[in-house]
Amino acid sequence: MSISLLLSYPFLSMLLIVHSSSAANLPKAIFILAGQSNMAGRGGVTAGKWDGNVPPECKPNPSILRLSSQLSWEVAREPLHAHIDVGKTCGVGPGMAFANEVRVRGNGSSIGVVGLVPCAVGGTKISHWEKGTKLYGELVKRANASVSEGGTIRAILWYQGESDTVKKEDADAYKQNMETLIMDLRSDLPIPSLPIIQVALASGEGKFIESVRRAQKAIKLPNIKCVDAQGLQLKKDRLHLTTMSQVHLGIKLAHAFLASM
């Protein structure tokens, strides 16, 4: 049926307009957020309660969407990992500051609508993310769902490793495990040159923090960038980033991504 004929039927014309509008508002640039609690966000969380403080850099924007736990797009807002990192209280993470900075510094009109796909789960070692695990399967499922109506996955933002600082054998195996994870994800998504922007640890649950940091910085696969969180302020628990540290990290991640465009 021709467009002109469709427009002669008011109801069909309305459907056409709604469909076109919806398609225009779908994400064009999609980013996967994965790792453990500092990616999921604990900024502003004390004694299991989030203070609700949302810095200006993390405010909602109709051009920044989140893939919900039900695999549908919605306007993104803090806490991004609500209903994703289940069983834990989520607060501010780096995702919203990242997305807002990407749109501001990267010319929002050329970046288009940004889609964030939260996948991080607190307290997880890298072995919990290897191919064949539930977390790996969920990440791949959510990543595939995010592009089912269009758009392109532009990068994976990865902040994980604190749980691998407890045992020496975990810290020693981190580099190989991370490289294997990267290659598996690139193969299964499939995006052979998919950029990965990983965060070098600012803290850890054990004494092998420097071992994991060295492993993170030693990864030399193509299209891998490392943003260092060391020096960012930690909460009183000495493990999680404060709200403003999460903002600063999100901006650093954005600059690392934009520098690769």
ROFI-569276 format. One record per residue (C-alpha): residue number from 1; residue in three letters; y, x, z. Coordinates in nm, 3 decimals, always signed. Each point is the difference from the previous one (the first is absolute). Example, Ala and Ser with C-alpha at 12.3 -4.5 7.8 and 13.67 -1.06 7.14 Angstrom:
2
<guke resi="1" resn="ALA" yy="-0.450" xx="+1.230" zz="+0.780"/>
<guke resi="2" resn="SER" yy="+0.344" xx="+0.137" zz="-0.066"/>
This chain:
261
<guke resi="1" resn="MET" yy="+0.000" xx="+0.000" zz="+0.000"/>
<guke resi="2" resn="SER" yy="+0.344" xx="+0.140" zz="-0.089"/>
<guke resi="3" resn="ILE" yy="+0.270" xx="+0.070" zz="+0.260"/>
<guke resi="4" resn="SER" yy="+0.230" xx="-0.254" zz="-0.165"/>
<guke resi="5" resn="LEU" yy="-0.265" xx="-0.270" zz="+0.029"/>
<guke resi="6" resn="LEU" yy="-0.069" xx="+0.092" zz="+0.363"/>
<guke resi="7" resn="LEU" yy="+0.367" xx="-0.034" zz="+0.081"/>
<guke resi="8" resn="SER" yy="-0.005" xx="-0.357" zz="-0.129"/>
<guke resi="9" resn="TYR" yy="-0.219" xx="-0.089" zz="+0.299"/>
<guke resi="10" resn="PRO" yy="+0.208" xx="+0.032" zz="+0.318"/>
<guke resi="11" resn="PHE" yy="-0.299" xx="+0.057" zz="+0.233"/>
<guke resi="12" resn="LEU" yy="-0.155" xx="+0.268" zz="-0.221"/>
<guke resi="13" resn="SER" yy="+0.340" xx="+0.163" zz="-0.040"/>
<guke resi="14" resn="MET" yy="+0.037" xx="+0.020" zz="+0.378"/>
<guke resi="15" resn="LEU" yy="-0.343" xx="+0.161" zz="+0.031"/>
<guke resi="16" resn="LEU" yy="+0.093" xx="+0.257" zz="-0.263"/>
<guke resi="17" resn="ILE" yy="+0.321" xx="+0.091" zz="+0.182"/>
<guke resi="18" resn="VAL" yy="-0.175" xx="+0.027" zz="+0.337"/>
<guke resi="19" resn="HIS" yy="-0.274" xx="+0.218" zz="-0.147"/>
<guke resi="20" resn="SER" yy="+0.252" xx="+0.229" zz="-0.170"/>
<guke resi="21" resn="SER" yy="+0.206" xx="+0.029" zz="+0.318"/>
<guke resi="22" resn="SER" yy="-0.308" xx="+0.080" zz="+0.209"/>
<guke resi="23" resn="ALA" yy="-0.114" xx="+0.266" zz="-0.243"/>
<guke resi="24" resn="ALA" yy="+0.345" xx="+0.161" zz="+0.006"/>
<guke resi="25" resn="ASN" yy="-0.011" xx="+0.017" zz="+0.380"/>
<guke resi="26" resn="LEU" yy="-0.337" xx="+0.171" zz="+0.026"/>
<guke resi="27" resn="PRO" yy="-0.007" xx="+0.366" zz="+0.107"/>
<guke resi="28" resn="LYS" yy="+0.048" xx="+0.260" zz="-0.271"/>
<guke resi="29" resn="ALA" yy="-0.036" xx="+0.312" zz="+0.219"/>
<guke resi="30" resn="ILE" yy="-0.284" xx="-0.021" zz="+0.252"/>
<guke resi="31" resn="PHE" yy="-0.067" xx="+0.234" zz="+0.292"/>
<guke resi="32" resn="ILE" yy="-0.311" xx="+0.016" zz="+0.218"/>
<guke resi="33" resn="LEU" yy="+0.066" xx="+0.075" zz="+0.370"/>
<guke resi="34" resn="ALA" yy="-0.309" xx="+0.146" zz="+0.164"/>
<guke resi="35" resn="GLY" yy="-0.109" xx="+0.208" zz="+0.298"/>
<guke resi="36" resn="GLN" yy="+0.011" xx="-0.072" zz="+0.372"/>
<guke resi="37" resn="SER" yy="+0.244" xx="-0.121" zz="+0.264"/>
<guke resi="38" resn="ASN" yy="+0.313" xx="+0.193" zz="-0.096"/>
<guke resi="39" resn="MET" yy="-0.024" xx="-0.147" zz="-0.350"/>
<guke resi="40" resn="ALA" yy="-0.081" xx="-0.345" zz="+0.137"/>
<guke resi="41" resn="GLY" yy="+0.308" xx="+0.037" zz="+0.221"/>
<guke resi="42" resn="ARG" yy="+0.040" xx="+0.017" zz="+0.375"/>
<guke resi="43" resn="GLY" yy="+0.377" xx="+0.034" zz="+0.002"/>
<guke resi="44" resn="GLY" yy="+0.145" xx="-0.222" zz="+0.272"/>
<guke resi="45" resn="VAL" yy="-0.339" xx="-0.080" zz="+0.153"/>
<guke resi="46" resn="THR" yy="-0.028" xx="+0.045" zz="+0.377"/>
<guke resi="47" resn="ALA" yy="-0.284" xx="-0.123" zz="+0.220"/>
<guke resi="48" resn="GLY" yy="-0.143" xx="-0.202" zz="-0.286"/>
<guke resi="49" resn="LYS" yy="+0.325" xx="-0.179" zz="-0.086"/>
<guke resi="50" resn="TRP" yy="+0.236" xx="+0.059" zz="-0.293"/>
<guke resi="51" resn="ASP" yy="+0.371" xx="-0.013" zz="+0.084"/>
<guke resi="52" resn="GLY" yy="+0.087" xx="-0.166" zz="-0.332"/>
<guke resi="53" resn="ASN" yy="+0.267" xx="+0.257" zz="-0.082"/>
<guke resi="54" resn="VAL" yy="+0.034" xx="+0.038" zz="-0.379"/>
<guke resi="55" resn="PRO" yy="+0.238" xx="+0.278" zz="-0.111"/>
<guke resi="56" resn="PRO" yy="+0.224" xx="-0.069" zz="-0.302"/>
<guke resi="57" resn="GLU" yy="-0.212" xx="+0.237" zz="-0.211"/>
<guke resi="58" resn="CYS" yy="-0.301" xx="-0.228" zz="+0.058"/>
<guke resi="59" resn="LYS" yy="+0.160" xx="-0.338" zz="-0.066"/>
<guke resi="60" resn="PRO" yy="-0.177" xx="-0.241" zz="-0.239"/>
<guke resi="61" resn="ASN" yy="+0.101" xx="-0.006" zz="-0.365"/>
<guke resi="62" resn="PRO" yy="-0.113" xx="-0.266" zz="-0.249"/>
<guke resi="63" resn="SER" yy="-0.088" xx="+0.283" zz="-0.239"/>
<guke resi="64" resn="ILE" yy="-0.246" xx="+0.155" zz="+0.248"/>
<guke resi="65" resn="LEU" yy="-0.329" xx="-0.186" zz="+0.040"/>
<guke resi="66" resn="ARG" yy="-0.309" xx="+0.047" zz="+0.217"/>
<guke resi="67" resn="LEU" yy="-0.361" xx="-0.077" zz="-0.091"/>
<guke resi="68" resn="SER" yy="-0.114" xx="-0.219" zz="+0.287"/>
<guke resi="69" resn="SER" yy="-0.342" xx="+0.000" zz="+0.165"/>
<guke resi="70" resn="GLN" yy="-0.076" xx="-0.297" zz="-0.229"/>
<guke resi="71" resn="LEU" yy="+0.078" xx="+0.213" zz="-0.310"/>
<guke resi="72" resn="SER" yy="+0.316" xx="-0.192" zz="-0.089"/>
<guke resi="73" resn="TRP" yy="+0.350" xx="+0.138" zz="-0.051"/>
<guke resi="74" resn="GLU" yy="+0.270" xx="-0.088" zz="+0.252"/>
<guke resi="75" resn="VAL" yy="+0.339" xx="+0.140" zz="+0.097"/>
<guke resi="76" resn="ALA" yy="-0.067" xx="+0.316" zz="+0.200"/>
<guke resi="77" resn="ARG" yy="+0.128" xx="+0.023" zz="+0.354"/>
<guke resi="78" resn="GLU" yy="-0.081" xx="+0.189" zz="+0.318"/>
<guke resi="79" resn="PRO" yy="-0.258" xx="+0.039" zz="+0.131"/>
<guke resi="80" resn="LEU" yy="-0.155" xx="+0.072" zz="-0.340"/>
<guke resi="81" resn="HIS" yy="-0.351" xx="+0.043" zz="+0.138"/>
<guke resi="82" resn="ALA" yy="-0.014" xx="-0.328" zz="+0.190"/>
<guke resi="83" resn="HIS" yy="-0.343" xx="-0.160" zz="-0.063"/>
<guke resi="84" resn="ILE" yy="-0.114" xx="+0.322" zz="-0.170"/>
<guke resi="85" resn="ASP" yy="-0.033" xx="+0.239" zz="+0.296"/>
<guke resi="86" resn="VAL" yy="-0.166" xx="-0.277" zz="+0.197"/>
<guke resi="87" resn="GLY" yy="-0.059" xx="+0.016" zz="+0.372"/>
<guke resi="88" resn="LYS" yy="+0.305" xx="+0.219" zz="+0.053"/>
<guke resi="89" resn="THR" yy="+0.373" xx="-0.063" zz="+0.038"/>
<guke resi="90" resn="CYS" yy="+0.188" xx="+0.125" zz="-0.302"/>
<guke resi="91" resn="GLY" yy="+0.365" xx="+0.090" zz="-0.012"/>
<guke resi="92" resn="VAL" yy="+0.223" xx="+0.196" zz="-0.235"/>
<guke resi="93" resn="GLY" yy="-0.169" xx="+0.244" zz="-0.238"/>
<guke resi="94" resn="PRO" yy="+0.133" xx="+0.204" zz="-0.291"/>
<guke resi="95" resn="GLY" yy="-0.070" xx="-0.256" zz="-0.275"/>
<guke resi="96" resn="MET" yy="+0.314" xx="-0.215" zz="+0.001"/>
<guke resi="97" resn="ALA" yy="+0.238" xx="+0.297" zz="+0.030"/>
<guke resi="98" resn="PHE" yy="-0.191" xx="+0.163" zz="-0.286"/>
<guke resi="99" resn="ALA" yy="+0.027" xx="-0.305" zz="-0.225"/>
<guke resi="100" resn="ASN" yy="+0.369" xx="-0.061" zz="+0.069"/>
<guke resi="101" resn="GLU" yy="+0.083" xx="+0.365" zz="-0.063"/>
<guke resi="102" resn="VAL" yy="-0.199" xx="+0.004" zz="-0.324"/>
<guke resi="103" resn="ARG" yy="+0.193" xx="-0.297" zz="-0.129"/>
<guke resi="104" resn="VAL" yy="+0.340" xx="+0.136" zz="+0.110"/>
<guke resi="105" resn="ARG" yy="-0.047" xx="+0.358" zz="-0.118"/>
<guke resi="106" resn="GLY" yy="-0.226" xx="-0.069" zz="-0.293"/>
<guke resi="107" resn="ASN" yy="+0.215" xx="-0.262" zz="-0.172"/>
<guke resi="108" resn="GLY" yy="-0.151" xx="-0.331" zz="+0.106"/>
<guke resi="109" resn="SER" yy="+0.027" xx="-0.152" zz="-0.344"/>
<guke resi="110" resn="SER" yy="-0.219" xx="+0.270" zz="-0.153"/>
<guke resi="111" resn="ILE" yy="-0.247" xx="+0.007" zz="+0.291"/>
<guke resi="112" resn="GLY" yy="-0.030" xx="-0.376" zz="-0.008"/>
<guke resi="113" resn="VAL" yy="-0.157" xx="-0.209" zz="+0.274"/>
<guke resi="114" resn="VAL" yy="-0.185" xx="+0.224" zz="+0.248"/>
<guke resi="115" resn="GLY" yy="-0.340" xx="-0.106" zz="+0.131"/>
<guke resi="116" resn="LEU" yy="-0.133" xx="+0.146" zz="+0.325"/>
<guke resi="117" resn="VAL" yy="-0.374" xx="-0.019" zz="+0.072"/>
<guke resi="118" resn="PRO" yy="-0.061" xx="+0.069" zz="+0.371"/>
<guke resi="119" resn="CYS" yy="-0.350" xx="+0.133" zz="+0.071"/>
<guke resi="120" resn="ALA" yy="+0.036" xx="+0.227" zz="+0.306"/>
<guke resi="121" resn="VAL" yy="-0.211" xx="-0.046" zz="+0.312"/>
<guke resi="122" resn="GLY" yy="+0.073" xx="+0.172" zz="+0.330"/>
<guke resi="123" resn="GLY" yy="-0.242" xx="+0.240" zz="+0.167"/>
<guke resi="124" resn="THR" yy="-0.193" xx="+0.086" zz="-0.316"/>
<guke resi="125" resn="LYS" yy="-0.137" xx="+0.341" zz="-0.093"/>
<guke resi="126" resn="ILE" yy="-0.011" xx="+0.108" zz="-0.363"/>
<guke resi="127" resn="SER" yy="-0.378" xx="-0.052" zz="+0.005"/>
<guke resi="128" resn="HIS" yy="+0.071" xx="-0.371" zz="+0.055"/>
<guke resi="129" resn="TRP" yy="+0.172" xx="-0.002" zz="-0.340"/>
<guke resi="130" resn="GLU" yy="-0.264" xx="+0.172" zz="-0.210"/>
<guke resi="131" resn="LYS" yy="-0.153" xx="-0.177" zz="-0.299"/>
<guke resi="132" resn="GLY" yy="-0.251" xx="-0.262" zz="+0.108"/>
<guke resi="133" resn="THR" yy="+0.177" xx="-0.092" zz="+0.325"/>
<guke resi="134" resn="LYS" yy="+0.162" xx="-0.335" zz="+0.073"/>
<guke resi="135" resn="LEU" yy="+0.350" xx="+0.150" zz="+0.005"/>
<guke resi="136" resn="TYR" yy="-0.049" xx="+0.168" zz="-0.338"/>
<guke resi="137" resn="GLY" yy="-0.129" xx="-0.324" zz="-0.149"/>
<guke resi="138" resn="GLU" yy="+0.292" xx="-0.198" zz="+0.140"/>
<guke resi="139" resn="LEU" yy="+0.252" xx="+0.249" zz="-0.137"/>
<guke resi="140" resn="VAL" yy="-0.151" xx="-0.013" zz="-0.349"/>
<guke resi="141" resn="LYS" yy="-0.024" xx="-0.381" zz="+0.012"/>
<guke resi="142" resn="ARG" yy="+0.361" xx="-0.040" zz="+0.107"/>
<guke resi="143" resn="ALA" yy="+0.121" xx="+0.258" zz="-0.252"/>
<guke resi="144" resn="ASN" yy="-0.179" xx="-0.180" zz="-0.283"/>
<guke resi="145" resn="ALA" yy="+0.133" xx="-0.337" zz="+0.116"/>
<guke resi="146" resn="SER" yy="+0.354" xx="+0.138" zz="+0.002"/>
<guke resi="147" resn="VAL" yy="-0.006" xx="+0.065" zz="-0.376"/>
<guke resi="148" resn="SER" yy="-0.199" xx="-0.308" zz="-0.103"/>
<guke resi="149" resn="GLU" yy="+0.318" xx="-0.170" zz="-0.126"/>
<guke resi="150" resn="GLY" yy="+0.169" xx="+0.313" zz="-0.133"/>
<guke resi="151" resn="GLY" yy="+0.191" xx="+0.291" zz="+0.142"/>
<guke resi="152" resn="THR" yy="-0.102" xx="+0.363" zz="+0.048"/>
<guke resi="153" resn="ILE" yy="-0.119" xx="+0.188" zz="+0.305"/>
<guke resi="154" resn="ARG" yy="+0.251" xx="+0.283" zz="+0.020"/>
<guke resi="155" resn="ALA" yy="-0.133" xx="+0.188" zz="+0.305"/>
<guke resi="156" resn="ILE" yy="-0.208" xx="-0.008" zz="+0.315"/>
<guke resi="157" resn="LEU" yy="+0.193" xx="+0.084" zz="+0.317"/>
<guke resi="158" resn="TRP" yy="-0.246" xx="+0.153" zz="+0.248"/>
<guke resi="159" resn="TYR" yy="+0.066" xx="+0.072" zz="+0.369"/>
<guke resi="160" resn="GLN" yy="-0.319" xx="+0.076" zz="+0.189"/>
<guke resi="161" resn="GLY" yy="-0.173" xx="+0.277" zz="+0.189"/>
<guke resi="162" resn="GLU" yy="+0.098" xx="-0.040" zz="+0.365"/>
<guke resi="163" resn="SER" yy="-0.355" xx="-0.113" zz="+0.083"/>
<guke resi="164" resn="ASP" yy="-0.142" xx="+0.309" zz="-0.174"/>
<guke resi="165" resn="THR" yy="+0.175" xx="+0.235" zz="+0.245"/>
<guke resi="166" resn="VAL" yy="-0.246" xx="-0.066" zz="+0.285"/>
<guke resi="167" resn="LYS" yy="-0.307" xx="+0.187" zz="-0.129"/>
<guke resi="168" resn="LYS" yy="+0.013" xx="+0.340" zz="-0.167"/>
<guke resi="169" resn="GLU" yy="-0.265" xx="-0.100" zz="-0.255"/>
<guke resi="170" resn="ASP" yy="+0.213" xx="-0.297" zz="-0.111"/>
<guke resi="171" resn="ALA" yy="+0.311" xx="+0.215" zz="-0.035"/>
<guke resi="172" resn="ASP" yy="-0.192" xx="+0.269" zz="-0.190"/>
<guke resi="173" resn="ALA" yy="-0.142" xx="-0.259" zz="-0.241"/>
<guke resi="174" resn="TYR" yy="+0.332" xx="-0.179" zz="-0.058"/>
<guke resi="175" resn="LYS" yy="+0.106" xx="+0.178" zz="-0.320"/>
<guke resi="176" resn="GLN" yy="-0.330" xx="-0.062" zz="-0.178"/>
<guke resi="177" resn="ASN" yy="-0.017" xx="-0.359" zz="+0.121"/>
<guke resi="178" resn="MET" yy="+0.354" xx="-0.074" zz="-0.116"/>
<guke resi="179" resn="GLU" yy="-0.056" xx="+0.157" zz="-0.341"/>
<guke resi="180" resn="THR" yy="-0.319" xx="-0.204" zz="-0.044"/>
<guke resi="181" resn="LEU" yy="+0.182" xx="-0.319" zz="+0.101"/>
<guke resi="182" resn="ILE" yy="+0.279" xx="+0.067" zz="-0.250"/>
<guke resi="183" resn="MET" yy="-0.244" xx="+0.059" zz="-0.285"/>
<guke resi="184" resn="ASP" yy="-0.206" xx="-0.307" zz="+0.090"/>
<guke resi="185" resn="LEU" yy="+0.306" xx="-0.226" zz="+0.011"/>
<guke resi="186" resn="ARG" yy="+0.132" xx="+0.134" zz="-0.330"/>
<guke resi="187" resn="SER" yy="-0.340" xx="-0.066" zz="-0.157"/>
<guke resi="188" resn="ASP" yy="-0.056" xx="-0.347" zz="+0.142"/>
<guke resi="189" resn="LEU" yy="+0.345" xx="-0.151" zz="-0.048"/>
<guke resi="190" resn="PRO" yy="-0.011" xx="+0.157" zz="-0.274"/>
<guke resi="191" resn="ILE" yy="+0.319" xx="+0.207" zz="-0.028"/>
<guke resi="192" resn="PRO" yy="-0.100" xx="+0.363" zz="-0.064"/>
<guke resi="193" resn="SER" yy="+0.345" xx="+0.144" zz="+0.071"/>
<guke resi="194" resn="LEU" yy="+0.103" xx="-0.241" zz="+0.277"/>
<guke resi="195" resn="PRO" yy="+0.266" xx="+0.167" zz="+0.220"/>
<guke resi="196" resn="ILE" yy="-0.086" xx="+0.037" zz="+0.368"/>
<guke resi="197" resn="ILE" yy="+0.283" xx="+0.066" zz="+0.247"/>
<guke resi="198" resn="GLN" yy="-0.154" xx="+0.104" zz="+0.330"/>
<guke resi="199" resn="VAL" yy="+0.171" xx="+0.059" zz="+0.332"/>
<guke resi="200" resn="ALA" yy="-0.065" xx="+0.320" zz="+0.193"/>
<guke resi="201" resn="LEU" yy="-0.061" xx="-0.092" zz="+0.362"/>
<guke resi="202" resn="ALA" yy="+0.266" xx="-0.007" zz="+0.268"/>
<guke resi="203" resn="SER" yy="-0.253" xx="-0.064" zz="+0.278"/>
<guke resi="204" resn="GLY" yy="-0.367" xx="-0.048" zz="+0.075"/>
<guke resi="205" resn="GLU" yy="-0.255" xx="-0.133" zz="+0.243"/>
<guke resi="206" resn="GLY" yy="-0.148" xx="+0.346" zz="+0.065"/>
<guke resi="207" resn="LYS" yy="+0.080" xx="+0.371" zz="-0.003"/>
<guke resi="208" resn="PHE" yy="-0.076" xx="+0.075" zz="-0.366"/>
<guke resi="209" resn="ILE" yy="+0.325" xx="-0.134" zz="-0.143"/>
<guke resi="210" resn="GLU" yy="+0.093" xx="+0.326" zz="-0.170"/>
<guke resi="211" resn="SER" yy="-0.345" xx="+0.024" zz="-0.162"/>
<guke resi="212" resn="VAL" yy="+0.043" xx="-0.342" zz="-0.161"/>
<guke resi="213" resn="ARG" yy="+0.358" xx="+0.079" zz="-0.101"/>
<guke resi="214" resn="ARG" yy="-0.116" xx="+0.320" zz="-0.173"/>
<guke resi="215" resn="ALA" yy="-0.270" xx="-0.198" zz="-0.178"/>
<guke resi="216" resn="GLN" yy="+0.251" xx="-0.260" zz="-0.120"/>
<guke resi="217" resn="LYS" yy="+0.237" xx="+0.264" zz="-0.133"/>
<guke resi="218" resn="ALA" yy="-0.283" xx="+0.193" zz="-0.169"/>
<guke resi="219" resn="ILE" yy="-0.097" xx="-0.283" zz="-0.236"/>
<guke resi="220" resn="LYS" yy="+0.098" xx="+0.115" zz="-0.349"/>
<guke resi="221" resn="LEU" yy="-0.135" xx="-0.278" zz="-0.222"/>
<guke resi="222" resn="PRO" yy="+0.240" xx="-0.120" zz="-0.273"/>
<guke resi="223" resn="ASN" yy="+0.258" xx="-0.266" zz="+0.090"/>
<guke resi="224" resn="ILE" yy="-0.031" xx="+0.052" zz="+0.374"/>
<guke resi="225" resn="LYS" yy="+0.314" xx="+0.024" zz="+0.211"/>
<guke resi="226" resn="CYS" yy="+0.027" xx="+0.070" zz="+0.371"/>
<guke resi="227" resn="VAL" yy="+0.283" xx="-0.129" zz="+0.218"/>
<guke resi="228" resn="ASP" yy="+0.020" xx="+0.162" zz="+0.342"/>
<guke resi="229" resn="ALA" yy="+0.048" xx="-0.227" zz="+0.302"/>
<guke resi="230" resn="GLN" yy="+0.026" xx="+0.291" zz="+0.243"/>
<guke resi="231" resn="GLY" yy="+0.329" xx="-0.010" zz="+0.186"/>
<guke resi="232" resn="LEU" yy="+0.035" xx="-0.377" zz="-0.012"/>
<guke resi="233" resn="GLN" yy="+0.040" xx="-0.156" zz="+0.343"/>
<guke resi="234" resn="LEU" yy="-0.310" xx="-0.140" zz="+0.166"/>
<guke resi="235" resn="LYS" yy="-0.028" xx="-0.285" zz="+0.247"/>
<guke resi="236" resn="LYS" yy="-0.091" xx="+0.067" zz="+0.364"/>
<guke resi="237" resn="ASP" yy="-0.368" xx="-0.011" zz="-0.095"/>
<guke resi="238" resn="ARG" yy="+0.056" xx="+0.325" zz="-0.197"/>
<guke resi="239" resn="LEU" yy="-0.208" xx="-0.147" zz="-0.281"/>
<guke resi="240" resn="HIS" yy="+0.201" xx="-0.261" zz="-0.185"/>
<guke resi="241" resn="LEU" yy="+0.335" xx="+0.028" zz="-0.177"/>
<guke resi="242" resn="THR" yy="+0.300" xx="-0.187" zz="+0.133"/>
<guke resi="243" resn="THR" yy="+0.162" xx="-0.273" zz="-0.207"/>
<guke resi="244" resn="MET" yy="+0.273" xx="+0.229" zz="-0.133"/>
<guke resi="245" resn="SER" yy="-0.251" xx="+0.276" zz="-0.071"/>
<guke resi="246" resn="GLN" yy="-0.192" xx="-0.247" zz="-0.213"/>
<guke resi="247" resn="VAL" yy="+0.323" xx="-0.075" zz="-0.187"/>
<guke resi="248" resn="HIS" yy="+0.062" xx="+0.369" zz="-0.062"/>
<guke resi="249" resn="LEU" yy="-0.361" xx="+0.049" zz="-0.113"/>
<guke resi="250" resn="GLY" yy="+0.021" xx="-0.292" zz="-0.241"/>
<guke resi="251" resn="ILE" yy="+0.313" xx="+0.148" zz="-0.157"/>
<guke resi="252" resn="LYS" yy="-0.167" xx="+0.342" zz="-0.030"/>
<guke resi="253" resn="LEU" yy="-0.299" xx="-0.162" zz="-0.171"/>
<guke resi="254" resn="ALA" yy="+0.234" xx="-0.180" zz="-0.239"/>
<guke resi="255" resn="HIS" yy="+0.176" xx="+0.323" zz="-0.094"/>
<guke resi="256" resn="ALA" yy="-0.336" xx="+0.169" zz="-0.061"/>
<guke resi="257" resn="PHE" yy="-0.102" xx="-0.282" zz="-0.233"/>
<guke resi="258" resn="LEU" yy="+0.332" xx="-0.011" zz="-0.185"/>
<guke resi="259" resn="ALA" yy="-0.006" xx="+0.377" zz="-0.051"/>
<guke resi="260" resn="SER" yy="-0.325" xx="-0.043" zz="-0.194"/>
<guke resi="261" resn="MET" yy="+0.131" xx="-0.270" zz="-0.235"/>
